Amino acid sequence: MAILGGILLVVLASFVIAYFASRTWHWVYVMVVVGIVLFTAGFFILSAEVLRVNAIDRSNYNKIVADLEKVTAQVEALKRGTLDATIVNQLRGMELKMPEDATEIPSVSDLDHEIRLLTQVRGPVWSNVTPAAFDQRTGAVRVSIASPTPSGLAPNTVLYVFEQGDVTHPDPQRGKQYLGEFRVTEAAGQEAMLIPALELSTYQLERLGSSQAPWVMYETMPLDQHKLFSGLTEEQLRQKLPAASVEEYLRHGKATNADDEAFRKAGYDDADKRLGPDQLASATRTEYRRRLRDYALEFRELSERRAVLQTAATGLELDNRRLAEAAASAERLSAFRQDEAGKLNSDLAGLQKDRQAVDRLLTMVRQQLDTIRRVLDETLQENNRLVRELAALQSAAESGAATQAAAPASPGPLGQAAATSRPGVVLGSAN
C-alpha cells in the first residue's frame, strides 16, 4: 500500500509539473513526460504485482512440495509398511481402518499375501447373484451372475448358496439364510443352471421359491473360526445366535469349569504359552474353547433331520385326522347305540311286564293244574271204589242174590261219579 501511495503521489506530481511546464514547453513534450511517468508507474505496479504473485506461488509451491513429501511418505508407508509412529498417527487421522493400538502398518505385499491366503481358504465366491427362473417341482433354478465377467463357473461345480446380507435373527423364518447345496449343470456367459445336490423337502422348495435376490454362492463352505465372533458383545451374540448354543460362544476364552470336557480346555503356562493336550495337568490357567462346526456336514444332517421330522409330522397329522374321523364315527355310533339302548330298554320294560303277566298266568295255571290233579285223584279213587262196588254187586248177582244185587245204588255217589267223569264239567266247577 505504501508503494502504491508513493506511485500515486508521483503521478499527481507529474500532472502538476506538466501543467506548469505546458506554459513554456510544446505540448508534445508535455505528453511525452506524462506518458513516461504513467508508464513508469504502471511498470512499478505490474512489477509489484509480479513480486506478490511470485511470493504467493512460491509459498504455495513450498507448501505443495511439503504436502507432496508428506503424501509420498504416507504412500510409501502404505506400500512398504512403516514403524514411524508419526506416519501411523497421520494415517489413523485420515480414517484409515486399523486397530486402535496399532504401532505399525503392514506393507501392501504383506496384506496381499494375507488376502491370498484367506481367499485360498475361502475359495471362489460369486456375489450379487439373481435367480431368474425356478422349477417348483424339481428345485432347479437358473441364475444370473453380475460379476466377475466371465463368471468362471464350470459344469458339475458344487456350490453352497446363501441369501446375501447380514443375518438378523436365528429364527429360520426371519432374516437371511442358507438355501442349500447345488450342482451346476449348465454355464454359459453370465448365466448358469443349478439343480439341488440333495433331495429337497417341501419346506425347502417353498423357501427356495420365495427367496429374494441377491444370493451369494460359495464353492467352499465357509469355515467356522474362533476369531469370527471375537469382536461381538454378549448382546450381539444373543441376537444373532440361537439360545440353545449361545452360551458356549459367550464362554469362549473364559475360565473353564471342573465339569468341562478335556477337549474343551486350552492350557497355558506361566509365560502364557499354549500347552499341548497331554500337558493340561501342569497348566497354570485353562480357557474354554467352543466347538468348531463343519457347516456343510451340519447343514446336511439338519436337512435330513428336518425331512424325517416333516415326514413324521405329516404322518402324525394323517393319524390325527384318522383319529378325529374315528372319534366322530365313534360318537355317531355311540349316539346310535344309546338310541338303540333306549329302544331296547323300552322293549325290556314291555317284556318285563309281559313276563310278569305270563308269571301270573303260569301261577294261575299251576294252581288250576294242582286243583285238576287233586280232583282227578279223588275222581279216580271214587271210580275205583265204584268199580269195586260194581264188581261186588255183579259177583253177588251171579251167586243168586239177583234181587238184592239188582237194587240201585244210592244216587249221590253215582251222580257225583258221573259228574266227575266229564272233564268239561270238572273244569267248569273248578273255575
SEKOL-729595 format. One record per residue (C-alpha): x, y, z. Coordinates in steps of 0.02 Angstrom, whole numbers, plus 50000, padded with zeros to 5 digits. Each point is the difference from the previous one (the first is absolute). Example, Ala and Ser with C-alpha at 12.3 -4.5 7.8 and 13.67 -1.06 7.14 Angstrom:
// residues 2
506154977550390
500695017249967
//
This chain:
// residues 431
500005000050000
501445012050040
500774996849828
498325002849916
499785016450095
501725006049947
499634995949818
498375009650007
500915014650079
501294999849860
498614999349869
499145015050079
501645009350010
500314996349816
498315007349956
500415015850099
501705001549918
499244997149829
498725013550032
501315013150042
501194993849863
498645001449868
500205019050007
501744998949932
500114982549922
499254993549842
498504989350036
500864985149921
501385000750129
498735001550138
499084984449938
501634990549985
500485004350180
498274995350066
500044983949899
501704995550069
499395003050177
498414990049973
500924985549917
501285000150139
498614999550129
499164985849907
501644990849989
500275001850187
498214994150034
500174984849887
501714996150072
499295000850176
498554988749950
501234987849921
501004999750160
498414997250104
499384986049888
501734992549996
500065000250189
498284991950013
500424986949870
501674996450081
499124997950168
498714988749921
501364990549911
500954997450160
498404994450086
499574988249856
501764993150002
499874997150187
498284991849979
500674989749857
501444994050106
498774996050140
498824990849882
501474991349918
500574994050171
498234994250038
499864991149832
501674991650030
499424995350174
498424992249929
500964991549861
501494993750100
499385001250178
500745010850139
500395000650185
500015019250004
498735004950134
499775017249920
499484992849833
498924986950087
499085013750096
499815010449841
499214985349909
498884996250149
499405018149995
499554997349817
498744986650057
501084985749942
499294984150074
501254992950122
499994993850180
499985013750131
501604993650080
500924997249834
501815006150001
500434994949822
499234998349829
500274984149899
500545001549820
498834997649853
500944984349952
499734992950175
498165004249992
499874992949826
500814984050062
498764998950143
498565003249880
500634986249887
500114988050147
498245004550057
499344998849823
500814983249977
499194993650160
498335008149958
499964994249820
499145008849853
498475010550040
498655007149887
498975014150075
498515010149939
499264984749917
498205001849938
498824985149980
499135001249831
498924984349988
499494986850127
499214982749980
498894996750151
499944981449964
501874996049986
500795015150085
501055004249846
500385018649986
500815010749866
501095014250067
500785015549928
501735005150064
500485018450006
501884997950024
501344994849961
499905000349812
500104986449940
499254991050148
501274985850001
498704986950045
500234982749928
498764985549987
499974987550146
500635013350121
499204997950172
499435016450077
499345005050172
498675013449977
499525013150130
498885015149999
501185014949995
499975011850150
500255000350187
499104987150106
498805009550112
499244985850102
500264981250028
498164996749964
499984991049829
498455010149952
500885016650023
501565007549924
501204993149870
500304981449997
500844985049919
499084993749846
500884983649965
501334990649903
499885000749810
500914993149848
500315009849840
499284991049849
500185014049872
501135015449996
500005012449857
500615017950016
499245008150154
498604987250020
499994982650076
498764986250040
500054992750175
499174984250063
499934994250183
501414988250045
498844992050131
498154996649993
499055015050070
498524998750116
498375009249969
500515013250126
501685002949913
499185001249830
498775013050065
501405009850083
501074999449842
498545005949892
499625014750116
501825005450022
500435017849949
501565005549905
501455002650014
500844983450038
501814995750036
500774983549943
501534991650078
500994986149920
500674995850173
498865000450152
500585014350115
501074993650142
499595002550182
501395009450091
500155006350178
500485017549943
498395002349902
499035004150159
501415007450105
499475018149975
498154997950040
499215005050165
498904988550102
498455009249942
500514998149817
500364981550024
498324997050082
499155009249858
500884990249862
500124982650075
498694987550060
499744999050188
500444981549998
501825003149947
500395018250046
500704995550171
501524991049929
500395015249893
499875011250154
501144988550100
501334999049865
501675006750065
499415000250181
500504989150147
499464981849993
498924990650124
500404983750086
498684990649899
500615006049829
500654986649881
501874999349977
499905003849813
499125016550043
501485006050104
501545009649941
501455000450123
501325013750018
501615000750102
500755014450100
500665008049840
498244999349926
500574986949876
498724987749935
500274982350064
499564983749916
498514989250051
501134988250095
500705014450104
498375006850071
500424993550173
501495011950010
499085015349930
499925015450111
498355005249920
498744992549881
498785008149880
498394993349927
500014996849812
498344998249910
499734986449871
500415004449820
498624994449883
500064992149829
498585010049925
499854989549842
499794984050101
498845007950128
498905008249867
499864983149914
499564991050162
498755013450048
499204998649829
499834981150021
499325002250176
498765013049939
499424988149863
499784986050128
499085011450120
498895006849863
499594982349945
499604995550180
498975015950018
499064995949840
499674982450066
499415007050166
498855012249912
499294985649897
499814989650158
499165014650087
498785002049856
499654981350004
499795000450188
498845015049985
498994990849868
499994984450109
499485010550151
498605008049900
499464982849938
500094993550178
498945014450060
498724996549863
500044981450044
499855004450184
498485010849965
499274985949895
500354987250136
499285011550132
498425001949897
499984981349971
500284997250186
498535011550038
498914990249882
500614983550073
499685006450176
498245004649946
499794982649923
500744992550158
498735009150107
498604993449889
500724982550005
500175001050189
498165004850010
499564985649883
501064988350105
499135005750157
498324996549916
500644983249939
500644996250175
498305004350073
499124989449867
501254985950031
499645000750185
498134999549965
500214985549879
501074990650126
498685003050133
498644993749881
501104985349952
500234995550183
498135001450025
499654989149849
501274987250059
499234999850171
498234998349928
500624986949878
500784990150141
498405000950099
499004995249846
501144985249965
499864994250179
498125001649992
499964990949835
501074986250072
498814998750145
498504999549887
500874986949893
500264989550153
498245002350054
499394995749825
501104984949997
499304994850169
498235002449940
500314989949843
500784986550102
498514999850116
498804999249855
500864985349923
499914990650164
498095000850003
499665015850093
499325008549844
498675010150085
501115007450129
501405002149880
498855008349872
499455013150124
500655017449942
501365008050096
499785016650087
499925014149869
501175011350094
501644991449967
499514994349826
499405017349953
501615007450067
501014986949909
499075003349840
500305018550019
501854998050034
500224988149854
499755014749881
501545010949991
499085015049932
498835000250147
501464997750122
500945014449926
498485010850004
499684996050183
501835002950039
499915017649931
//
